[in-house]
């Protein structure tokens, strides 16, 4: 991550100096996309870990809480109906 951040900083510095070539702009765009993707993935994983810790802690302390979370997850994942290629609806 630090390498991407450093590259991004270097390219932004070149752009501030007025070096506006197409190559530098493409490099900036590529590095910015990689950096944004990395940060997004990093924070998603970090939040998932926190959520798992909270679930394990509160789930152990509160049995009803853990069952409510599991019940909600099952209802979200439940497939209520399927439409086939002939537009026939199949309820479950």
SEMAR-269879 format. One record per residue: z, x, y of N, C-alpha, C, CB in turn; residue in three letters; residue number from 1. Coordinates in nm, 3 decimals. Atoms other than C-alpha are relative to their C-alpha. Glycine has a CB too. Example, Ala and Ser with C-alpha at 12.3 -4.5 7.8 and 13.67 -1.06 7.14 Angstrom:
<nodes>
NODE 0.000 0.089 -0.119 0.780 1.230 -0.450 0.000 0.090 0.120 0.125 -0.099 0.003 ALA 1
NODE -0.006 -0.082 -0.119 0.714 1.367 -0.106 0.073 -0.077 0.109 -0.142 0.041 0.046 SER 2
</nodes>
This chain:
<nodes>
NODE 0.000 0.083 -0.119 0.000 0.000 0.000 0.000 0.087 0.125 0.121 -0.094 0.000 UNK 1
NODE -0.008 -0.086 -0.118 0.086 0.281 0.240 -0.135 0.064 0.031 0.107 0.108 -0.021 UNK 2
NODE 0.132 -0.058 -0.022 -0.258 0.434 0.188 -0.092 -0.100 0.070 -0.063 0.045 -0.133 UNK 3
NODE 0.082 0.104 -0.064 -0.428 0.105 0.277 0.043 -0.020 0.145 0.009 -0.132 -0.077 UNK 4
NODE -0.052 0.018 -0.135 -0.203 0.064 0.579 -0.042 0.116 0.090 0.154 -0.012 -0.002 UNK 5
NODE 0.038 -0.118 -0.078 -0.277 0.420 0.694 -0.150 -0.002 0.031 0.037 0.130 -0.076 UNK 6
NODE 0.145 0.009 -0.023 -0.655 0.373 0.649 -0.030 -0.104 0.108 -0.075 -0.036 -0.131 UNK 7
NODE 0.020 0.108 -0.098 -0.638 0.048 0.845 0.038 0.048 0.139 0.082 -0.126 -0.039 UNK 8
NODE -0.045 -0.054 -0.129 -0.443 0.218 1.125 -0.100 0.101 0.055 0.139 0.065 -0.015 UNK 9
NODE 0.097 -0.101 -0.044 -0.690 0.510 1.139 -0.129 -0.064 0.051 -0.032 0.096 -0.115 UNK 10
NODE 0.125 0.067 -0.040 -0.993 0.280 1.157 0.021 -0.077 0.131 -0.049 -0.096 -0.112 UNK 11
NODE -0.028 0.072 -0.125 -0.828 0.065 1.426 0.007 0.098 0.117 0.132 -0.080 -0.011 UNK 12
NODE -0.006 -0.102 -0.105 -0.760 0.383 1.625 -0.141 0.042 0.041 0.081 0.124 -0.048 UNK 13
NODE 0.138 -0.036 -0.030 -1.129 0.481 1.598 -0.068 -0.110 0.081 -0.079 0.028 -0.130 UNK 14
NODE 0.060 0.112 -0.073 -1.230 0.134 1.717 0.051 -0.006 0.144 0.030 -0.132 -0.071 UNK 15
NODE -0.056 -0.002 -0.136 -0.994 0.163 2.016 -0.063 0.110 0.085 0.151 0.019 -0.004 UNK 16
NODE 0.063 -0.110 -0.073 -1.159 0.493 2.108 -0.145 -0.030 0.036 0.006 0.128 -0.084 UNK 17
NODE 0.136 0.039 -0.036 -1.491 0.312 2.132 -0.103 0.040 -0.103 -0.036 0.058 0.131 UNK 18
NODE 0.095 -0.037 0.105 -1.647 0.435 1.808 -0.034 -0.127 -0.080 0.060 0.112 -0.094 UNK 19
NODE 0.031 0.132 0.056 -1.810 0.101 1.724 -0.126 0.005 -0.088 -0.019 -0.102 0.112 UNK 20
NODE 0.117 -0.004 0.087 -2.056 0.197 1.452 0.012 -0.108 -0.106 -0.017 0.139 -0.066 UNK 21
NODE 0.000 0.101 0.106 -2.156 -0.049 1.181 0.080 0.047 -0.120 -0.143 -0.034 -0.041 UNK 22
NODE -0.072 -0.055 0.115 -2.011 0.183 0.918 0.150 -0.016 0.019 -0.036 0.149 -0.020 UNK 23
NODE -0.143 0.012 -0.027 -1.668 0.185 1.082 0.043 -0.145 -0.005 0.035 0.060 0.138 UNK 24
NODE -0.035 0.142 0.004 -1.671 -0.191 1.126 0.003 -0.052 -0.144 -0.101 -0.081 0.083 UNK 25
NODE 0.000 0.040 0.140 -1.764 -0.240 0.758 0.121 0.057 -0.073 -0.129 0.045 -0.069 UNK 26
NODE -0.118 -0.061 0.061 -1.491 0.004 0.653 0.125 -0.078 0.038 0.014 0.148 0.042 UNK 27
NODE -0.116 0.075 -0.049 -1.240 -0.183 0.868 0.011 -0.134 -0.072 -0.010 -0.022 0.152 UNK 28
NODE 0.001 0.131 0.065 -1.343 -0.517 0.716 0.042 0.013 -0.147 -0.139 -0.065 0.011 UNK 29
NODE -0.033 -0.021 0.141 -1.321 -0.382 0.359 0.147 0.033 -0.018 -0.086 0.111 -0.059 UNK 30
NODE -0.140 -0.040 0.012 -0.983 -0.217 0.408 0.092 -0.115 0.038 0.029 0.123 0.090 UNK 31
NODE -0.080 0.116 -0.042 -0.846 -0.523 0.590 0.008 -0.105 -0.112 -0.058 -0.062 0.128 UNK 32
NODE 0.001 0.096 0.111 -0.952 -0.750 0.300 0.089 0.048 -0.114 -0.144 -0.022 -0.050 UNK 33
NODE -0.083 -0.055 0.108 -0.790 -0.518 0.043 0.148 -0.007 0.036 -0.040 0.146 -0.030 UNK 34
NODE -0.140 0.000 -0.046 -0.471 -0.491 0.249 0.056 -0.142 -0.001 0.011 0.061 0.142 UNK 35
NODE -0.042 0.140 -0.002 -0.452 -0.869 0.298 0.022 -0.052 -0.142 -0.103 -0.087 0.073 UNK 36
NODE -0.013 0.043 0.140 -0.509 -0.931 -0.075 0.125 0.060 -0.063 -0.125 0.041 -0.080 UNK 37
NODE -0.118 -0.066 0.056 -0.242 -0.676 -0.166 0.128 -0.064 0.051 -0.001 0.150 0.036 UNK 38
NODE -0.121 0.059 -0.058 0.014 -0.822 0.075 0.023 -0.141 -0.054 -0.010 -0.005 0.153 UNK 39
NODE -0.012 0.136 0.051 -0.057 -1.176 -0.043 0.054 0.002 -0.143 -0.136 -0.071 0.005 UNK 40
NODE -0.045 -0.010 0.139 -0.013 -1.079 -0.409 0.144 0.049 -0.006 -0.091 0.095 -0.080 UNK 41
NODE -0.135 -0.056 -0.002 0.299 -0.876 -0.330 0.103 -0.108 0.031 0.010 0.113 0.101 UNK 42
NODE -0.098 0.102 -0.041 0.474 -1.165 -0.153 0.006 -0.116 -0.098 -0.034 -0.052 0.138 UNK 43
NODE -0.004 0.106 0.102 0.370 -1.422 -0.414 0.089 0.042 -0.116 -0.143 -0.032 -0.051 UNK 44
NODE -0.083 -0.050 0.110 0.524 -1.205 -0.686 0.146 0.007 0.040 -0.049 0.137 -0.045 UNK 45
NODE -0.137 -0.011 -0.048 0.834 -1.142 -0.476 0.067 -0.137 0.003 0.003 0.065 0.140 UNK 46
NODE -0.056 0.135 -0.007 0.885 -1.515 -0.416 0.021 -0.060 -0.139 -0.092 -0.091 0.082 UNK 47
NODE -0.017 0.048 0.138 0.831 -1.593 -0.785 0.126 0.059 -0.062 -0.122 0.036 -0.085 UNK 48
NODE -0.119 -0.065 0.054 1.098 -1.339 -0.878 0.127 -0.063 0.056 -0.003 0.150 0.029 UNK 49
NODE -0.117 0.063 -0.062 1.342 -1.492 -0.630 0.023 -0.139 -0.058 -0.017 -0.008 0.152 UNK 50
NODE -0.012 0.136 0.054 1.269 -1.841 -0.761 0.054 0.004 -0.143 -0.137 -0.072 0.003 UNK 51
NODE -0.050 -0.013 0.137 1.327 -1.727 -1.120 0.148 0.034 -0.002 -0.079 0.106 -0.076 UNK 52
NODE -0.142 -0.036 -0.009 1.657 -1.566 -1.023 0.084 -0.122 0.035 0.022 0.112 0.105 UNK 53
NODE -0.073 0.118 -0.044 1.767 -1.883 -0.845 0.008 -0.102 -0.113 -0.066 -0.063 0.124 UNK 54
NODE 0.003 0.096 0.109 1.660 -2.101 -1.138 0.097 0.042 -0.111 -0.142 -0.014 -0.056 UNK 55
NODE -0.089 -0.046 0.106 1.844 -1.885 -1.390 0.146 -0.013 0.041 -0.031 0.146 -0.036 UNK 56
NODE -0.138 0.007 -0.048 2.157 -1.870 -1.177 0.047 -0.146 0.007 0.014 0.067 0.139 UNK 57
NODE -0.040 0.139 -0.017 2.167 -2.238 -1.084 -0.017 -0.080 -0.129 -0.081 -0.064 0.112 UNK 58
NODE 0.018 0.067 0.127 2.036 -2.346 -1.421 0.116 0.025 -0.093 -0.130 0.044 -0.065 UNK 59
NODE -0.116 -0.030 0.081 2.322 -2.169 -1.593 0.123 -0.072 0.051 0.025 0.150 -0.004 UNK 60
NODE -0.116 0.063 -0.059 2.573 -2.313 -1.352 -0.008 -0.153 -0.007 0.016 0.044 0.145 UNK 61
NODE 0.018 0.144 -0.009 2.425 -2.662 -1.351 -0.106 -0.044 -0.101 -0.041 -0.042 0.144 UNK 62
NODE 0.090 0.039 0.108 2.274 -2.793 -1.673 -0.093 -0.114 0.043 0.081 -0.042 -0.123 UNK 63
NODE 0.081 0.114 -0.047 2.150 -3.113 -1.506 -0.114 0.048 0.090 0.088 -0.101 0.077 UNK 64
NODE 0.103 -0.054 -0.089 1.959 -2.908 -1.246 -0.115 0.057 -0.083 0.060 0.111 0.092 UNK 65
NODE 0.106 -0.063 0.079 1.770 -2.709 -1.509 -0.082 -0.106 -0.073 0.060 0.100 -0.101 UNK 66
NODE 0.075 0.106 0.067 1.676 -3.026 -1.699 -0.087 -0.077 0.099 0.096 -0.096 -0.070 UNK 67
NODE 0.080 0.069 -0.102 1.557 -3.192 -1.376 -0.124 0.082 0.036 0.085 -0.026 0.127 UNK 68
NODE 0.114 -0.088 -0.033 1.334 -2.892 -1.297 -0.103 -0.005 -0.112 0.047 0.146 0.025 UNK 69
NODE 0.091 0.004 0.115 1.186 -2.893 -1.648 -0.072 -0.135 -0.007 0.077 0.027 -0.132 UNK 70
NODE 0.058 0.134 0.003 1.128 -3.270 -1.634 -0.108 -0.014 0.109 0.110 -0.108 0.020 UNK 71
NODE 0.097 0.006 -0.109 0.951 -3.238 -1.297 -0.125 0.081 -0.034 0.063 0.052 0.131 UNK 72
NODE 0.112 -0.086 0.037 0.733 -2.954 -1.426 -0.087 -0.069 -0.106 0.050 0.135 -0.052 UNK 73
NODE 0.076 0.072 0.104 0.633 -3.158 -1.733 -0.082 -0.114 0.061 0.095 -0.056 -0.108 UNK 74
NODE 0.072 0.112 -0.059 0.539 -3.457 -1.519 -0.116 0.049 0.087 0.096 -0.087 0.084 UNK 75
NODE 0.109 -0.057 -0.080 0.329 -3.236 -1.289 -0.115 0.046 -0.089 0.051 0.118 0.085 UNK 76
NODE 0.102 -0.052 0.091 0.143 -3.087 -1.587 -0.061 -0.106 -0.090 0.060 0.108 -0.086 UNK 77
NODE 0.047 0.106 0.087 0.090 -3.421 -1.763 -0.139 -0.047 0.042 0.098 -0.118 0.000 UNK 78
NODE 0.135 0.050 -0.027 -0.273 -3.536 -1.791 0.003 -0.151 -0.021 -0.108 0.070 -0.093 UNK 79
NODE -0.009 0.145 0.005 -0.280 -3.907 -1.710 -0.125 -0.065 -0.056 0.028 -0.054 0.139 UNK 80
NODE 0.124 0.056 0.052 -0.646 -3.974 -1.784 -0.108 0.107 0.001 -0.044 -0.123 0.081 UNK 81
NODE 0.113 -0.092 0.011 -0.965 -3.795 -1.879 -0.127 -0.082 0.009 0.005 0.083 -0.134 UNK 82
NODE 0.129 0.068 -0.013 -1.316 -3.897 -1.778 -0.103 0.086 -0.072 -0.039 -0.022 0.151 UNK 83
NODE 0.099 -0.078 0.073 -1.586 -3.791 -2.025 -0.135 -0.006 0.070 -0.012 -0.051 -0.144 UNK 84
NODE 0.132 -0.010 -0.065 -1.955 -3.726 -1.951 -0.069 -0.135 0.017 -0.089 0.092 -0.079 UNK 85
NODE 0.058 0.135 -0.013 -2.038 -4.096 -1.997 0.082 -0.086 0.094 -0.008 -0.067 -0.138 UNK 86
NODE -0.088 0.067 -0.096 -1.783 -4.188 -1.729 0.097 -0.097 -0.068 -0.083 -0.075 0.102 UNK 87
NODE -0.097 0.080 0.073 -1.556 -4.337 -1.994 0.139 0.058 0.026 -0.032 -0.003 -0.153 UNK 88
NODE -0.135 -0.046 -0.033 -1.191 -4.316 -1.890 0.090 -0.018 -0.122 0.057 -0.077 0.123 UNK 89
NODE -0.094 0.005 0.112 -0.941 -4.232 -2.160 0.140 0.021 0.056 -0.035 0.108 -0.109 UNK 90
NODE -0.139 -0.010 -0.044 -0.578 -4.303 -2.073 0.082 0.062 -0.111 0.056 -0.138 0.041 UNK 91
NODE -0.087 -0.058 0.102 -0.299 -4.120 -2.244 0.119 -0.086 -0.026 0.045 0.137 0.039 UNK 92
</nodes>
